[in-house]
Amino acid sequence: MKTLGTTLALTLLTAGAVQAHVTITVDGDQRCITSDGVPDHDTGPWRAGATVQEQEHSFCMDATPELTETITRRVRISGITLTGIPLRPGTAEYFDPSTERGYSRDPSSGWNVEGVGGLIMDAQNAHVDGDGMYHYHGIPSAVTGELDGTLFGYAADGFEIHYVGDQAQSSWQLKSGARASGPGGAHDGTYVQDYEFVAGSGTLDECNGAMIDGQYVYFATDTYPFFPRCFKGTVSNDFIGGRPPPPAG
């Protein structure tokens, strides 16, 4: 793996320095982030009738995470930003030529629609689900542009998520050539299966993480997978649920 040419300032912003409707507390070995899920930036538009609804988010994770011997892939939400907005890069949609819009929640095709590039997002690479829960699928420039340092949020296993722009490079790459099945056409990033992990092609591992100054951290990147989609620590139950994301390779 290549070496990141940066030294991270691992500094936690206080809740008061983030947003009034976000609370970040540490009690013993648990860090908890609560929020109403409403961002302090413009949102939408998406489909007709889709609007941001206030939530009662409460996500607790390990405040002193440690690496484990296993990798966890089944998560509902990858992490949460310091501003209290969930990170949910994956989708439950699959290529389905029998539907008018070309996809559905029937996974039989095996081609999972990627959020960024496959579904309608706003200018912050986000949208709302059926309950009006606003969540990011990709990098929100309105958030990363206001960071005091590089700390962006926390992953489902408690490890920090940092954003350092092009100083951290994903090792997931678009496959070459055309798709041999399913939707056909070139591997253009519309589907998760358009990507493959190529060890050493970037600075980050399979889970979009790296060891920095003796500490393991994840990175939010401008390219796929955008946020960690697998986890090397113990994932909190607050983030687990839903259909497990399919492999991209």
Disulfide bonds with the S-S distance in Angstrom:
Cys32-Cys60 1.94
Cys207-Cys230 1.93
